[in-house]
């Protein structure tokens, strides 16, 4: 009979998370506890998996309002599948809705399968949503998310520095009245992008102006509707907007264009993500490209490394973006 983490947990009385941490030589487990767990594991005939059989791409949904409007995770999945295939691994796709009362037990079950590596999409997840993954026995990498309460290998976008570079670019084009398009609902990436924007303005001696800050929905239709409503108040317009993602930028651009405002001659735009919609807008949207396929491939490589060469620590990898200059920014 194959011995697993739960078998060792029942025998020792320690939680599966503690057992997993001890077996993986992670910090946070006392020397005495680790020795007791390893001794029982040896007695039971536990054998650490020497390879993975497959990759499980796990999407955790909360509202879906950000995930459903983006090609981010399909592109990451594509990168995962390609890299997994190179290593002879299959890829399965699991979507779990946190509104389902049984979601946490389902997630914990996934974490006990040591023959599968988990690529966890954290785009919509908040800190409390990571609790089922604490001490995962299965190799695990979070993509587009991070956890404070447990050290978990993660790959994140350099949100703050990327937004800083975008706004710095606008300033270099002569813009001093720069607005901000903010999303609702809020995901953890968005406040970091706002922080980057504020930093760029501050360094240039420019002020953040709340009158130029517009909160919109995160789908094209809701972003457009909220922008249209905001414009009905006949507000003073900045000469440029930085938007938290391309969907919001495109919704705001459409509302302005319908109102007769020229883009970029009167108002310029920079987005974030480089989604397909950015290329079909007129004008085409200047934005920040996220290397989605590469992130997926990197996640698989990290999972394989966790099995072949386990370490006593984890890493959070920040992936930079590439600035894509198109037609939506004017030189003043």
N, C-alpha and C positions, 0 to 999 in steps of 0.2 A: 504493500500500500504506500502510495506517495505521501510523504509527510509535508505539511504546509505550515504557514505561520499560525493559523488558528489552532492547529494541533499543539504546537509549542506553547501558545498562549494559554490553552486549557490546562496543560500540564504544569506550567510555572505559576499561573495566576496573574501574570503580567498582561497588560493590554496588547492587542495585535500591533498597535503603533510602536510601543516600546520594544516588542520582540523584533519588529522589522528594523527599527533603528539599530538595535544591537547586532543583528545579523549583517547589516550593511555597514557596521563600524562607524556609525554617525555619532556626532557629539550629542550631549544631552542625556546620555545614559551612564550611570555611575559604573565604575570598574567592577564592583561586586555584582551588580545586577547583570551587566553584560556577561560576566563569567558564568553566572548561574544559567542564563538563557543559552549560551553557547554550549554549556555542558549537557543540558537537556536536549538541545538540538542534535548533538552528536549521539546521545543515547538512543534517540528516536530514529536515527538514520537520516536526518535531514541532509539533503544535497542541494546546494545553491545552483539554480539554473545556469548553464554555461552558454546558453544562446536563447534568443527570442524566436518564437514561432510566428508571431504576427504583430502588427501595429494596430492599435485601436485609436481612432480619431474621435474624441469625445467633445461634443458641443453642449455646453450647459446654457440653456435659455432661461431668461427671466421675463423680459417683455417681448423680445424679438424685434423691437423697433429700430435697433441699430444693425443687428445681424442681417435682417431681411432685406435691407436696402443696399447692402454692400457685397462686392464680390471678393472681399478679403478672405473669408475662410474657404470658399471653393478654390481659390488660387493657392492657399496654403495646403489644402488637401491634395491638390495636383502635385505640389512639390514633395509632399509626404509619400504619395503613391510611387512617384518616379524613383525616389531614393530607396524606398523599401524594396522595390522590384530589383534594383541593382544588387541588393543583399539577399535576394531570394525570399523575401518576406511578403506576405499578403497584408492588405489593409482593409479593415472594417470600419464602418461609420456608425456612431451611436449618438443620438440626440436625446438629451434628458431635460425635461421641463421641471424647473424647481417648484412650480405650482402644484405638481403631483405629490401627494403626501408620502408616497413610497420612493421618492427620488433619492433621498439620502441613503437608504438601505441598498438601492440599486448601485449607487456610486461606490459604496463601501465594498460591495461584492466585486465590482470591477477591479478594485485596488488589491484584491487578494489573489488575482490570477498572475502568478509570477512568470508565466510563459508569454505574456503579452505586454508590450510596451505601450504606455498611454501618452498620446499627445492631447493635452487638455486645452481647449480654446477658452481663454479667460476674458474675452472682450466685454461681456456683460456682467461678469462676476464681481461681487464685492467681498470684503475680507471674510465675513461670516460664511460665505458660500464654499470656502475651501476646507472647512472643518472635516468633511468626510475623507479628505485626501491626506490628512495628517498621518505620517508614518506609513504611507502606502508601501505594501510589499512589492507591488508591481513597479517596474521602472517607470518614471513619470517625468514629463517635461510640460510646463505651462507655456503656452504661446499667447502673446498679447495680454498678459496678466501677471500678477505677482502676489505673493503671500507674505504677510508680516509674522504671523504666529508660528509658522513652521518653515524650516529651510527646505525649499523645493526648487529644483533646477528650473530656470525660467528664461524665456527669450522675449524681450520687450522692444518696442520701438523707442527711439530716442525722441520722445515727444517734445520735451521742453527745448532742447537745443535745436530741433528741427523748426519749431515755431519761431524761435528767436531768429534763425537765419532767414526765414520767410519775411518777417517784419523788417529785419535789417535790410533786406533787398528792397522793400517798398520805400524805406527811408532813403536808400541810395538812389532811388528813382525820383527823389524830390518831394515825396509825400510827408506831410507833417500832421495832417488831420486823418488819423487812421482809426477805423472802426473795427469792431469785433462781432462776429456772428457766432453765437453760443447755442449749443444744443440742449434740448430737453426731450427725453430723459438724459441724465448725466451718467456717463461711464467714467471710469477712473483715468482714462487718457486725457479727457477734456480739460480738467483743471490744470494739468501739467502744460498743456498747450497754451492756456491763458497765461500761465506764469512766464512762459517763454516770450510771449507777446509783450507783457508788462515790462520784462527785463530789457528788451530791445528798446522800448520807448524811453524807459528811464535812463539808459546809457546814452541815448541821443539827446537827452534834455527835453523830451516831449512828455506831455501829460496824457494819462488815461482819461478818457472822457466817457462817462456813463451814458451820455446822450447819444453816443455813437455805438453803443452796445445793444445788439438786437438778439433776443432769444427766440429761436424757431424750433420746429419739430425736426426729427431726424430722418423723415422720409421726404421725397421730392414734393409730394402733395402738401404735407403739413408745413414744410419749410416755406414753400411758396405762399400758402395761405397766411401764415404768421407774418411773413415779410410784407405781404399785400396790406394786411391790417395795420401794421406799423406805419407804412407809407401813407395811409389814409389820414394820419395825424399831421401830414405835411411837415415832417421833421427836417431840421438842417442836416444835410448829408456830408459825410466825410469825403475825402477824395479817393479813399481806398478802404477796402475791408479785407481782413484776414478771417477766414472761416475755419471752424474746427474740423470740418471735413468737406469733401467735394459735393456731397449731396446737399448740404446746407448752402454752400456757395452757389450751386446751380439754381436752387429754389429762389434764393435772394436775387440772383442775376435776372431770372425770368420776371420777377415782380417789378424790378427797376426798369427793365426794357419795355415792359407793357405800359409803364407809366410815362414812357418817352425819355427816360434818362439814358444817355449814351454810355455804353461800356466798351472800351475803357476810357474814352475821352473825358467823361465827367466823373465816373467812379470806376476804380480798378478793383480787381479781385485776385486773391491767392487762396487756393484750397489746400487740402491735405488728403493723401491716399493714392491719387492718380488712378481713379476708377474709370471705366470705359466712358461714362457719361461726360467726363471732362473733355474728351476729344470730340464729342458731337455737338457741344454747345457752340453757339455763335455769339461772341468770339470763343475760341477754344480756351479752356481754363489753364492758367499757370498754376502749378501745384507741386506737391512734394511726393515723389514716388517711393513707395514702400516695397522692398524686394520680397514679395510674398512667397514666391516659389522657393527662394533661397532659405527663407525662414523655415518652411516645411522640411526641406532637405536637412537643414541643420538640426532640427528637432529629432529626426530619425538617427542621425549620427550620434547625438548626445545619448539617446536611449541605448544604442548598441554599446557605447563606451561604458555606460553604467553597469552593463552585464560583463563585458570583457575585462574592464579595468576599473573596478569600483574604487571610489575615493571616500575619504572621511569628511568631505565638505561638498557644498553645492555652489553653483555659479549662477548669477543673473547676467545674461548677455544682452547688451544694448546694441541694437542694430540701427545704423544710420540711414537716413533717407537721401534721395538724390533730387536736387531742384530741377524741375522741368519747366522751362520758360516757353510759354505759348503766346497768346494774343490778348490776354485779359488785363495787362498792366501797361499803363501809359507813363511815359517820361514827362515829368513836369518841368 
